[in-house]
Amino acid sequence: MNETTRIQHIDAWRFVAIASVLVSHVIAYSHPWYRTHFIAIVWPLQKLGLFGVQIFFCVSGYVICRGLVKEREQAGSVSIKAFYVRRFFRIVPPLCLFMTALAVLTLTEKISISPQEFVRAGLFLCNLDRSSCGWFLGHTWSLAYEEQFYLVFPLLFIWSAAAGGRRVIALLTLIVMATSLIARVCAFEKVAEFALTFSYMLTGCVAALYWTEVKLVLGRMPFSVWMMLLVLTPTVACILPLSDQLRHAVMTLGGPPAVCAMVLGTPTDTPWIRKFFWNPTIAHLGKISFTIYLWQQLATANYPDVSPLFTLVALAVVFMLAACSYRFFELPLMRLGSSYARAAAVKSSSSSVIHKRSSVL
């Protein structure tokens, strides 16, 4: 998606999401000092990290689907190969760099990670059993969900165009939400988790498919309603003392639309809101949030034998490392991936034209 079609405040929401994850990991999981001194908020902060990831899922679904919509509008078709090439160059190189650093630290006995944990993370399987990947690679559960979604959604997007258009994906989203509810009631916890996670991404996709209509509705949303979403959504997700069953039901039916409306309907025409969400520094931190997310796991691990200040210093190093990685490592590779993707799209388009001509003859 080029700069003229993307929503400017999306990157600021990525920063909000990664900040939620960092606060959660520092207080609830890192040095015991933080858990001891902030014991009253440990429980809600554990859920805050998940809420931040759900923001990522909504944004990801919207951005990915919006890109496919634009590609179809401009080229007349969607290249599956080009899509996978772009995703490979965006996700895999930074992950490989992070895992290489972990391998070096493991070989030098600074940390301990088993070969099985490396394999599961490298194959994007840590969401099947989060405990099976340990702390240092356990956070790749969210990448696993995204990559599994990416494997299926482009094919669904192309198929839906021939099977009834965007209404098919909207209906599928409702079915997936219902599946999550039913699976939870029937104690199929993993199915419920998969369906709930995909609900957030699919809701972002539905917003992208109906963006002309959604944009009008969100544009007319009163500021008070947006503020209510901003306050109530994380409150229900993280603070209210609801039973797990009730929280799951509420966040399944209301979470995806509320989070996506909160993010996509940000009232940037309000000066003080715009000042934050259009801030170039915050936007840049959002752009490098993927790399921050990868490396923060090293900084926020539980190191009880060092000062609790180590976590904060390590996080500062992570931010600097992420900025350098994005500029000197990731951006060049993303540009290379984009060039390969364009070539793949052109080749796919040419093959399609040849096939059509052959069919006519």
N, C-alpha and C positions, 0 to 999 in steps of 0.2 A: 504494500500500500504506500503510495507516495505521500509526500508531506502535505499536499493540498487536500487529501481525502481522509487523513487520519485525525482522530480526536486528540487535540493538543494536551488535554489533561490526563490522558491514559497513563503516561509515564509517571505523573505524580502519584497516581493510585498504586502503581507498582512500588513506589517508594513507601507508601503507607503500608502496603502488604508486607514488604520485607522488614520494615520497622516493627510491625506486629510480631513477626517471627523472632526477631532479635530480642525484643523485650521478653517474650515468652521463654526463649532458651536461656537467657542470662539469669533471670530470676528463678525459674522453675527447675532448671536442669544443670546449670554450671556449678560454680564453687558453692559448697554448703553454706557459706556465710550469707549468701543472698537468700536462700530458702529460710534460713533461721531468722533473719532480720525483716523479711517481708512475708512471713508465714501466712498472714491473713489474705494475701492476694495470690498465693501460689496456685490455688485451684483454678480461679478464673483465668489466670495468665497461661496456664497449660492449654486452655481452650482458645485463647487469643491467637496462638500460633496457627492453629487449624483454621481459624477465621481468616487470617491473613492469606493462607494458601487458597482458601475458597475465593477470595478476591482475585488471586492469580488465575484460577480456573475460569472464572467469568470473563476476565479480560482476554485470556488466551482464546476461548471459544469465539468471542466477538471478533478479535483481530484476524484469526485464521480464516473464519468464514467470510468476513468482509473482503479479505484478500482474494478468496476464490470467486466471490461475486464480481469483483472488479475485473479479474482475469477473464471471466466468462463474458462480461459486457464488452471488454476491449478486444479480445481475441476470438470470441465466438465459441470457445471451448475451454476446458480445463485440462492441463497436462499433469497427470498423476506423477510421472517421473520427475518433472520440474518441482513439484510440491515436495516430494521426498528428498530431493537434492538440497533444496533450501533448508528443510528441517534438519537434515544431517549436518550441514555446515554450521548451523546455529547451535545445535545441542551437543553433538558428539565431541568436537575438538576441546571445548572448555571442560567437559566431563573427563575426557582422557587426560588432560593436563592435571586436573585435580587428583584423579586416581593414581597418576604417576607419582605425584608428590606423596600421596599416602603410602604407595609401595616403597618408596625410598625411606620414609619414616618407619615403616614396618621392618624393613631389612636392617635398619640401624637400631632397631629395638627401642625406638622412642615411643611408639604406640604398638598396639597389637590388633591386627586384622587377619582373619583367616582367608585362605584361598577361596573357600566357598562364598564368603561375603563379597569378595571381588567379582566373582563370576555372576552372582545374582544381581549385583548392581549394574555390571556391564551389560547384562541381558535385559535390564529394566524389569526385574521381577520382584523387587523388594516390597511392592505393595501386596503381594500374596501372603507374606508373613513379615511384618515390619521388624519383629524381634530377630529374624534370621539374618539381618544385615548389620547388626551391631549399631553403635552410636555413630561412628565416623562415616558410614555409608547409609545409615537408616533413613536419612532425609531424602534419599533418592526415590522413596515411595511415591512422592508427588510427580517426579519425572516419569516414573513408570506408568502412572495413570495417563499422563499427557501423551506419551509416546504410543501407548496402546490405543488411545482415542484417535491419534493422528493416523494410525494404520487403517482405521475403519472409516473415519468421517469423509475423506475425499471421495471414496467409492460411493458412500451413501449420498453425498452431495450430487454426484453425477447421476446416480440411479434415480434420485428423487425428482430430478428435472424431467425425466421421462415418465415418472409414475404419479405425477400429481403436483409437482412443484414444491414450494416451501411449506405447504400445508402438511405434507408427509412428515417433514422434520418436526414441525410443531406438534403434530399428533404423537410422534415417537417420543418427544420430550415428556409429554403427559404420561405416556405408558411407562417410561423409565422411572418417573417419580412414583407412580402407583406401584411399580415393581419393588422399589425400595421400601415402601410402607409395608407391603404384604410380606416381603422377605424378613423384615424386622419382627413382625408379629409371629412369623413361623420359625424364628430363631435361626434363620440363614444369614448370619451376621456379615459374612464376606460379600454375599450377593447384595445385601442392603447397602454396604459401604461402596461397592462398585457403582451401583445404580445412583446413589446420592451424588457421588463425585461426578459422574457423567452428566447428571442433571444440571450442575453448575455450568459445565462447558456447553451443553446443548442449549441452555437458556441464553448464553452469550451468542450462540450461533443463530438462534431464532431472532434475537434482537438485530443481528446483522442482516438476516434475510428480509425482515420487515422494517428495515431501518428508516425508510421514508415515513412510514406511519408511526413508528416508535419515537422518532425524533420529534414529531409534532406533539405527541402526547407528553413526552418528557419536557418539552419546551414550555408547555402550558402548566406543568406541575407547580403548584404553589411552593414558595420557599419553605413555608412551615411544614409541608409534607416531606420535603427533602430532609429537613432537619430532624423530623421524627424518624425517618429511615436511618439517618446517620447515628442517632442515639439508641433507638430501640433495637435495631438489628444486632449490633454487637452485644447489647445488654441481654437479649434473649439467648444469643449464641454462647455467651461466656459467663454471665453473672447470675441470672435468675436461678434459684434453686429448684429446677424442674427435674422430674424423673428422667432417666435416660430415654425411656420409651416416648415420653411426651416431647422432650427436646428434639428427638429424631423426627417425630411427626411434624412438629412446627417448622423445623429447619428444612425438611424435605419439601413441604408444600409452599412455605413462605420464604425460605432462605434464598434459593436461586433467583426468583424474580425481585426480591427486596435488594439483594446485593447488586444485581445487575442494574436495577433502577437507580440505586444510590451512586454507583460508579458512572454510568452512562448519562445520568440526568444531573450531573454536577452543575449547579447554577453559576457558571463562570461570568455571567453578566453582573453578578454582585461583586463590587470592587474588592472587598476583603477576601472573598473566596477565590477570585481570580488571582489575587496577589500571591496566594500560596500555590494554587494548582498550575499557574503559568510561570512559576519561578524557575529559571533555567538551571539553577544548581540542583533543586529538588528533582526536576525532570531528568537531569543527567544521572542522578543517583538511581532513579527508576530504570533508566536504560541499562545500567550495569547491575541491576538487582539480581539477575540470574547468576552472575559470577559471585556476587556477595553471598547469595543463598548457598552456593556450593561450598565456599571456603569458610563460612561462619561456623560450620560444624566443628572444625578444628579449634576455633577460638572459644566456642562455648561448651566444650567438653568439660567434664568434671575433673579438675586437677586439684585435689584437696591439699597437696603438699606445697603449693605456691600461694602467693598473695592473691586475694580476690581481685586486686587491681589488674592482675595479669589478663583477665578476661577482657577488660576494657581496652587495654593496650593492644592486645591481640586483634580485637575488632578494628581498631584504628589501622593496623597493618593490613587487615583484610580489605578495608575500603581503598587503601592506596594500591594494593595489589590488583583489585578488581578494576580500578581506573586504568592502570597500565595494561592489564590483560585485554580490556575492551578496545583500547586504542591501538595497541601494537600487535595483538594476536587475533582477537575475535573479529574486528572490523575488516581487516584484510581478507580473512577467510570467508566472511559473509559476502564480501564483494565478489570473491572468487566463486562462491557457491551460486550467487545471483547470475554470474556470467554463464556458468554451466547450466543453470536452470533455464535461462533464456534460450541457449542453444538446444536444450532438450525440448523446450516448448515449440521452437520453430520446426525441429525435426518431426515432432509428434503431429504438428499441424500439417506439415507437408505430406506425411504418411496418410493422414486422414483424408486429404484432398485426393491423393492418388487412389485410395481405396474407394472413395465415392465415384470417381471417374470410371474405375474398373467395373463397379457395380452397374453403372449406367450402360456401359458398353456390353 
